[in-house]
Amino acid sequence: MKYRSWLIVPGNSEKRLGNCAGSGGDVVIVDLEDTVPVELKRLARGNAAEWLANNRGNALENPNMGRWVRINPMSTPMWREDLMAIMPSAPDGILLPKADGPDAVRQLAAEIYEIEERCGVPANSTQIIPLVGETPKSAVTIPDYLDSSHQRISGLSWGAHDLAAAISGTASHGASRGFGDIFNFVRAQTLLTAHANGFMAVETSYADFEDLEGLAAAAHFARSDGFTGMLAIHHEQVETINRAFTPSEDEVRQARDIVAAFDASPGIGSLEFNGRMIDKPHLKRARRLLGIASEASEFGASEQTAILRPA
């Protein structure tokens, strides 16, 4: 299964939910939080449950597409109502917004476990990705995931625009394709903590969905930094994100050549390659890239999660 593009779709929009399976998104996140007005939360829950139930396996236009839900924050009473409505339809995972550290994940996981048992959903089958940088408290607890990660956590992501609202700042990709210092600090902690735990690292969304050139630059920049995928807020962004997070033919060819060069010289720690010296970190990166390329091209069974998680 691929995890490049994570398309957020408002749960109260039957039209957008009806079209998202054909969007090409690797993962669809039915949103019950920010994109849904309070008075439409109940409608959104019903739509989400129905969409999840109707879009399993062969019923999907893309049978390998992930089916996730972004619930409401645990600081509100709505998150339990969200879970009760959607869990019988067995989502693949839950996106937890404004997560206040590992304790919040453990509390959510305990609730999910009980509902799984009652609904006949396989135990521990529902994954969790906390949005770890949407509030100041959430941001400063990111390192806590190093020592207390939970078995359900499969990735970490962050929300630049929610964080900006929380601190009265402005989050935007500047000319250098980056954010300001505070946002880069949160972004870097999210990325490093994810990799330290063997989780997926999902980049925040790009707000201007009509600016596909800017999105392409941001997505390529995210991949070059080590993010494994990116949130999308509009179906028009999906193709650009997928392309950015799929290794090019030249990258694949060079990675194969690097692996072949080391295979031809067993026991050597470094060697000359195309006019430059390469060593074991280059070999490790080449092998990882080939694994991602293989998975993205659907050459065989999914390898990406195995690559990202330590043995």
C-alpha positions in Angstrom: 0.0 0.0 0.0 1.2 3.5 -0.8 1.2 6.4 1.6 2.2 9.4 -0.5 -1.0 11.5 -0.7 -3.4 11.9 2.2 -6.6 13.5 0.9 -8.8 15.3 3.5 -12.4 15.3 2.5 -15.2 17.0 4.5 -17.6 14.5 5.9 -20.6 16.7 5.3 -20.0 16.8 1.6 -21.7 13.9 -0.1 -20.5 15.1 -3.5 -16.8 15.2 -2.5 -17.1 11.9 -0.7 -18.6 10.3 -3.8 -15.7 11.5 -6.0 -12.8 10.9 -3.7 -12.3 7.1 -4.4 -11.4 8.0 -8.0 -9.1 10.9 -7.0 -5.9 8.8 -7.0 -5.2 9.5 -3.4 -3.3 6.8 -1.6 -5.3 7.6 1.6 -8.6 9.3 2.0 -9.2 11.0 5.3 -12.9 11.7 6.0 -12.9 14.8 8.1 -15.2 15.3 11.0 -13.2 18.2 12.5 -12.2 21.6 11.0 -14.0 21.4 7.6 -17.3 20.5 9.2 -19.5 23.1 10.9 -20.8 22.2 14.4 -24.4 22.0 13.2 -23.4 19.4 10.5 -21.3 17.1 12.7 -24.0 14.5 13.1 -24.6 14.5 9.3 -20.9 14.1 8.7 -20.6 11.2 11.1 -23.4 9.4 9.3 -21.8 10.1 5.9 -18.4 8.9 7.1 -19.8 5.6 8.5 -21.7 5.0 5.2 -18.7 5.8 3.1 -16.4 3.6 5.1 -18.8 0.7 4.9 -19.4 1.1 1.2 -15.7 1.5 0.3 -14.0 -1.7 1.3 -11.8 -4.0 -0.8 -13.2 -4.7 -4.2 -15.9 -2.1 -3.9 -13.3 0.7 -4.3 -12.2 2.1 -7.5 -8.8 1.9 -5.9 -8.9 -1.2 -3.7 -5.6 -0.3 -2.0 -6.7 3.1 -0.9 -6.5 3.7 2.9 -9.7 4.7 4.7 -9.1 7.0 7.5 -11.1 9.5 9.6 -10.0 12.7 11.3 -12.1 12.9 14.5 -12.7 16.0 16.7 -10.1 17.0 19.3 -10.1 15.2 22.6 -10.5 18.6 24.3 -14.2 18.5 23.1 -16.9 16.0 23.9 -17.5 15.2 20.3 -14.6 12.7 19.7 -16.3 9.9 21.5 -19.5 10.4 19.4 -17.3 10.3 16.4 -15.8 7.0 17.4 -19.1 5.4 18.2 -20.5 6.4 14.8 -17.5 5.3 12.6 -15.9 2.4 14.3 -18.5 -0.2 13.3 -17.5 0.5 9.7 -13.9 -0.4 10.6 -11.7 2.5 9.4 -8.1 1.8 8.7 -7.0 4.5 11.0 -7.8 7.6 13.0 -6.1 11.0 12.6 -6.1 12.7 16.0 -6.0 16.5 15.8 -4.4 18.7 18.4 -2.9 15.7 20.1 -1.5 16.7 23.6 1.1 14.0 23.8 1.3 10.3 24.1 -1.2 10.2 27.1 -3.9 11.4 24.7 -3.0 8.7 22.2 -3.2 6.0 25.0 -6.6 7.3 26.0 -7.8 7.2 22.4 -6.4 3.7 21.9 -8.1 2.4 25.0 -11.5 3.7 23.7 -10.9 2.2 20.3 -9.9 -1.1 21.8 -13.2 -1.4 23.7 -15.3 -0.4 20.6 -13.4 -2.8 18.4 -14.3 -5.6 20.8 -18.0 -4.6 20.9 -18.2 -4.2 17.1 -16.3 -7.3 16.1 -13.5 -5.3 14.5 -10.1 -7.2 14.7 -8.2 -6.0 17.9 -5.5 -3.4 17.3 -6.4 -3.1 13.6 -7.2 0.6 13.8 -4.1 2.7 13.5 -3.5 6.2 14.9 -1.7 9.2 13.5 -1.5 12.1 15.9 -1.2 15.6 14.6 1.6 16.6 16.9 2.2 20.3 16.2 -1.2 22.1 15.9 -1.1 23.8 19.3 1.8 25.0 21.5 1.2 22.2 24.0 1.1 19.6 21.3 4.3 21.0 19.8 6.3 20.9 23.0 5.3 17.3 23.7 6.7 15.9 20.4 9.9 14.5 22.0 7.8 12.6 24.5 6.8 10.1 21.7 10.4 8.9 21.7 10.1 7.2 25.1 6.4 6.3 25.1 5.2 5.5 21.6 2.1 3.4 21.2 1.7 0.2 19.1 -1.2 1.8 17.2 0.8 4.8 16.0 1.9 4.4 12.4 2.9 7.9 11.7 3.2 11.5 12.8 2.0 14.7 11.1 1.7 18.3 12.0 -0.5 21.3 11.1 1.2 24.5 10.2 -2.0 26.5 9.8 -3.6 25.4 13.1 -0.4 26.2 14.9 -0.3 29.7 13.2 -3.8 30.4 14.4 -2.9 29.2 17.9 0.1 31.5 18.3 -1.3 34.4 16.1 1.4 33.8 13.5 1.5 33.3 9.8 2.4 29.9 8.2 3.4 30.1 4.6 6.0 28.6 2.3 8.5 31.4 1.6 10.8 31.9 -1.3 13.2 29.4 0.3 10.4 26.8 0.2 10.5 26.7 4.0 8.6 28.1 7.0 9.6 30.5 9.7 11.8 29.4 12.6 9.0 28.3 15.0 7.3 26.3 12.3 10.5 24.8 11.1 11.3 23.8 14.7 8.0 21.9 15.0 8.3 20.4 11.5 11.9 19.1 12.2 10.8 17.6 15.5 7.9 15.9 13.8 10.1 14.5 11.1 13.0 13.3 13.4 10.7 11.8 16.0 8.8 9.9 13.4 12.0 8.4 11.9 13.4 7.7 15.3 10.4 5.5 16.0 10.1 4.0 12.6 6.9 5.8 11.8 5.7 7.5 8.6 6.3 11.2 8.5 3.5 13.1 6.8 4.0 16.7 5.8 1.5 19.4 6.5 -0.9 20.6 3.7 -0.2 23.3 1.1 -3.0 25.8 1.5 -3.2 27.3 -2.0 -4.7 24.4 -3.9 -4.7 26.3 -7.2 -0.9 26.9 -7.0 0.2 23.5 -8.3 3.7 24.8 -9.1 4.2 25.9 -5.5 2.8 22.6 -4.3 5.2 20.7 -6.4 8.1 22.6 -5.0 6.8 22.1 -1.4 6.2 18.4 -1.9 9.7 17.8 -3.5 11.2 19.8 -0.6 9.3 17.6 1.9 10.5 14.4 0.3 14.1 15.6 0.1 13.9 16.3 3.8 12.7 12.8 4.6 8.9 13.1 4.7 7.2 10.0 3.3 3.9 11.7 2.3 1.9 14.8 2.4 -1.6 16.0 3.4 -3.8 17.2 0.5 -6.8 19.5 1.0 -8.2 19.2 -2.6 -8.3 16.4 -5.1 -6.5 18.5 -7.6 -3.4 18.3 -5.4 -3.2 14.5 -5.4 -1.5 13.9 -8.7 1.2 16.5 -7.9 1.9 15.0 -4.5 2.0 11.4 -5.8 4.5 12.4 -8.5 6.8 14.2 -6.1 6.9 11.3 -3.7 7.5 8.7 -6.4 11.2 8.2 -7.4 12.0 9.1 -10.9 13.5 6.7 -13.5 16.9 8.4 -13.1 16.8 8.1 -9.3 15.9 4.4 -9.6 18.6 3.7 -12.2 21.3 5.4 -10.1 20.1 3.6 -6.9 20.4 0.3 -8.8 23.9 1.2 -9.9 25.0 2.0 -6.4 23.7 -1.3 -5.0 25.4 -3.1 -7.9 28.7 -1.3 -7.3 28.7 -2.4 -3.6 27.6 -5.9 -4.5 30.6 -6.1 -6.9 33.0 -5.1 -4.1 31.9 -6.9 -0.9 33.5 -5.8 2.3 34.4 -2.3 1.0 33.1 0.6 3.0 33.4 3.3 0.4 34.1 3.4 -3.4 34.3 5.8 -6.3 31.0 6.2 -8.2 30.5 8.5 -11.2 33.4 10.8 -10.1 32.5 11.0 -6.4 33.1 8.9 -3.3 30.1 7.1 -1.8 29.9 5.0 1.3 27.4 2.9 3.3 24.9 5.7 4.0 24.6 6.1 0.2 24.0 2.4 -0.1 21.3 2.5 2.7 19.5 5.3 0.9 19.7 3.5 -2.4 18.2 0.4 -1.0 15.4 2.3 0.7 14.6 4.2 -2.5 14.4 1.0 -4.5 12.0 -0.4 -1.9 9.8 2.6 -2.2 10.0 2.6 -6.0 9.0 -1.1 -6.1 6.0 -0.4 -3.9 4.9 2.6 -5.7 5.0 0.7 -9.0 3.0 -2.2 -7.5 5.7 -4.7 -8.4 4.8 -6.8 -5.4 3.5 -6.8 -1.9 3.7 -3.5 0.1 7.2 -2.8 1.3 7.0 0.8 2.5 5.8 0.1 6.0 8.4 -2.5 6.4 11.0 -0.1 5.3 9.9 2.6 7.6 9.5 0.4 10.7 12.6 -1.1 12.3 12.7 -4.9 12.4 
